């Protein structure tokens, strides 16, 4: 039998975390995560649709630059879980881009920095965005290692 070739994806197919309802008792929906998601949605929809990605990148860059200390893997994981649990109830599209940007904003509100990554995988072309600490890619599946980051914001080397 011949193996089927996967189709192009913009991150939602192989990264099902935001598409699966989280266990009811395990993840808290927090007002801070809701505010971070609301800000991302507002920025995304605050102008022409063709420039939404640029607006989100600017938001992430500003949020990441205002945070003086790096996030621990535990804090990063808690932020990802809070955003994912909250996103389940949001009325807008919440895929990897919106989720990862909200994680950066949520942690920045706590004056903690995390690295935001936007990467690409080939054959077929796939895009994915995620947030990670220096030690860990957060709550990402192992398939995230297939992505080569083409843009990172908040990394220590960018903030001497």
C-alpha positions as a Python dict, from the first residue, in 0.01 Angstrom:
ca = {
    (1, 'X'): (0, 0, 0),
    (2, 'X'): (127, 344, -87),
    (3, 'X'): (143, 595, 193),
    (4, 'X'): (-84, 893, 145),
    (5, 'X'): (76, 1234, 120),
    (6, 'X'): (-56, 1479, 379),
    (7, 'X'): (-211, 1797, 247),
    (8, 'X'): (-84, 2146, 320),
    (9, 'X'): (-183, 2274, 661),
    (10, 'X'): (-162, 2597, 853),
    (11, 'X'): (-109, 2420, 1185),
    (12, 'X'): (-454, 2307, 1295),
    (13, 'X'): (-457, 1955, 1155),
    (14, 'X'): (-156, 1801, 1324),
    (15, 'X'): (-183, 2018, 1636),
    (16, 'X'): (-519, 1918, 1776),
    (17, 'X'): (-476, 2063, 2127),
    (18, 'X'): (-680, 2376, 2057),
    (19, 'X'): (-938, 2174, 1865),
    (20, 'X'): (-1013, 1921, 2138),
    (21, 'X'): (-1224, 2017, 2434),
    (22, 'X'): (-1005, 2017, 2748),
    (23, 'X'): (-1106, 1798, 3043),
    (24, 'X'): (-1362, 1997, 3244),
    (25, 'X'): (-1191, 1987, 3582),
    (26, 'X'): (-828, 1990, 3476),
    (27, 'X'): (-786, 2334, 3318),
    (28, 'X'): (-903, 2663, 3468),
    (29, 'X'): (-1073, 2929, 3258),
    (30, 'X'): (-922, 3252, 3390),
    (31, 'X'): (-1018, 3617, 3346),
    (32, 'X'): (-655, 3698, 3262),
    (33, 'X'): (-647, 3438, 2982),
    (34, 'X'): (-981, 3571, 2852),
    (35, 'X'): (-842, 3926, 2852),
    (36, 'X'): (-529, 3812, 2665),
    (37, 'X'): (-738, 3634, 2402),
    (38, 'X'): (-971, 3934, 2372),
    (39, 'X'): (-673, 4163, 2311),
    (40, 'X'): (-535, 3930, 2042),
    (41, 'X'): (-877, 3916, 1871),
    (42, 'X'): (-913, 4295, 1890),
    (43, 'X'): (-570, 4354, 1738),
    (44, 'X'): (-628, 4090, 1471),
    (45, 'X'): (-956, 4249, 1360),
    (46, 'X'): (-854, 4616, 1403),
    (47, 'X'): (-778, 4674, 1037),
    (48, 'X'): (-752, 4514, 696),
    (49, 'X'): (-756, 4133, 706),
    (50, 'X'): (-445, 4120, 488),
    (51, 'X'): (-240, 4285, 764),
    (52, 'X'): (-374, 4085, 1060),
    (53, 'X'): (-57, 3876, 1090),
    (54, 'X'): (160, 4189, 1095),
    (55, 'X'): (-56, 4340, 1371),
    (56, 'X'): (-30, 4022, 1578),
    (57, 'X'): (348, 4011, 1531),
    (58, 'X'): (372, 4372, 1651),
    (59, 'X'): (158, 4291, 1955),
    (60, 'X'): (378, 3990, 2039),
    (61, 'X'): (697, 4195, 1992),
    (62, 'X'): (572, 4469, 2225),
    (63, 'X'): (452, 4221, 2488),
    (64, 'X'): (775, 4022, 2476),
    (65, 'X'): (993, 4334, 2501),
    (66, 'X'): (827, 4456, 2821),
    (67, 'X'): (895, 4142, 3021),
    (68, 'X'): (1219, 4140, 3222),
    (69, 'X'): (1247, 3780, 3340),
    (70, 'X'): (1216, 3449, 3153),
    (71, 'X'): (924, 3216, 3213),
    (72, 'X'): (981, 2885, 3382),
    (73, 'X'): (852, 2576, 3202),
    (74, 'X'): (588, 2540, 3476),
    (75, 'X'): (461, 2897, 3430),
    (76, 'X'): (460, 2858, 3053),
    (77, 'X'): (265, 2532, 3071),
    (78, 'X'): (10, 2686, 3309),
    (79, 'X'): (-36, 2983, 3072),
    (80, 'X'): (-83, 2757, 2769),
    (81, 'X'): (-340, 2546, 2955),
    (82, 'X'): (-529, 2855, 3077),
    (83, 'X'): (-542, 3001, 2725),
    (84, 'X'): (-651, 2668, 2572),
    (85, 'X'): (-925, 2618, 2829),
    (86, 'X'): (-1048, 2974, 2781),
    (87, 'X'): (-1022, 2957, 2402),
    (88, 'X'): (-1263, 2666, 2395),
    (89, 'X'): (-1537, 2912, 2495),
    (90, 'X'): (-1431, 3200, 2270),
    (91, 'X'): (-1656, 3295, 1980),
    (92, 'X'): (-1364, 3352, 1741),
    (93, 'X'): (-1117, 3129, 1562),
    (94, 'X'): (-850, 3022, 1806),
    (95, 'X'): (-576, 2827, 1635),
    (96, 'X'): (-203, 2819, 1701),
    (97, 'X'): (-146, 3184, 1602),
    (98, 'X'): (-408, 3330, 1832),
    (99, 'X'): (-331, 3085, 2112),
    (100, 'X'): (46, 3142, 2112),
    (101, 'X'): (6, 3522, 2093),
    (102, 'X'): (-236, 3514, 2387),
    (103, 'X'): (14, 3309, 2589),
    (104, 'X'): (281, 3576, 2529),
    (105, 'X'): (39, 3853, 2627),
    (106, 'X'): (-81, 3664, 2937),
    (107, 'X'): (275, 3607, 3060),
    (108, 'X'): (379, 3964, 2974),
    (109, 'X'): (97, 4091, 3198),
    (110, 'X'): (273, 3897, 3475),
    (111, 'X'): (606, 4055, 3369),
    (112, 'X'): (737, 3721, 3247),
    (113, 'X'): (888, 3660, 2904),
    (114, 'X'): (846, 3364, 2675),
    (115, 'X'): (976, 3314, 2321),
    (116, 'X'): (712, 3320, 2046),
    (117, 'X'): (801, 3114, 1739),
    (118, 'X'): (652, 3096, 1394),
    (119, 'X'): (783, 2807, 1191),
    (120, 'X'): (750, 2614, 871),
    (121, 'X'): (773, 2246, 783),
    (122, 'X'): (811, 2117, 430),
    (123, 'X'): (667, 1836, 220),
    (124, 'X'): (394, 1948, 228),
    (125, 'X'): (428, 2306, 346),
    (126, 'X'): (286, 2358, 693),
    (127, 'X'): (295, 2663, 921),
    (128, 'X'): (271, 2665, 1299),
    (129, 'X'): (308, 2918, 1581),
    (130, 'X'): (397, 2830, 1940),
    (131, 'X'): (545, 2973, 2259),
    (132, 'X'): (842, 2815, 2431),
    (133, 'X'): (1089, 2865, 2713),
    (134, 'X'): (1461, 2816, 2672),
    (135, 'X'): (1423, 2468, 2822),
    (136, 'X'): (1098, 2348, 2668),
    (137, 'X'): (852, 2398, 2380),
    (138, 'X'): (570, 2417, 2633),
    (139, 'X'): (265, 2202, 2574),
    (140, 'X'): (352, 2126, 2213),
    (141, 'X'): (331, 1781, 2060),
    (142, 'X'): (654, 1613, 1945),
    (143, 'X'): (560, 1694, 1583),
    (144, 'X'): (652, 2058, 1655),
    (145, 'X'): (1018, 1955, 1619),
    (146, 'X'): (950, 1917, 1244),
    (147, 'X'): (907, 2296, 1220),
    (148, 'X'): (1198, 2529, 1156),
    (149, 'X'): (1143, 2864, 1327),
    (150, 'X'): (1157, 3145, 1073),
    (151, 'X'): (1063, 3417, 1321),
    (152, 'X'): (1121, 3426, 1695),
    (153, 'X'): (1026, 3711, 1925),
    (154, 'X'): (1116, 3747, 2288),
    (155, 'X'): (1427, 3534, 2275),
    (156, 'X'): (1697, 3652, 2512),
    (157, 'X'): (1946, 3708, 2232),
    (158, 'X'): (1715, 3976, 2095),
    (159, 'X'): (1715, 4168, 2425),
    (160, 'X'): (2073, 4235, 2536),
}
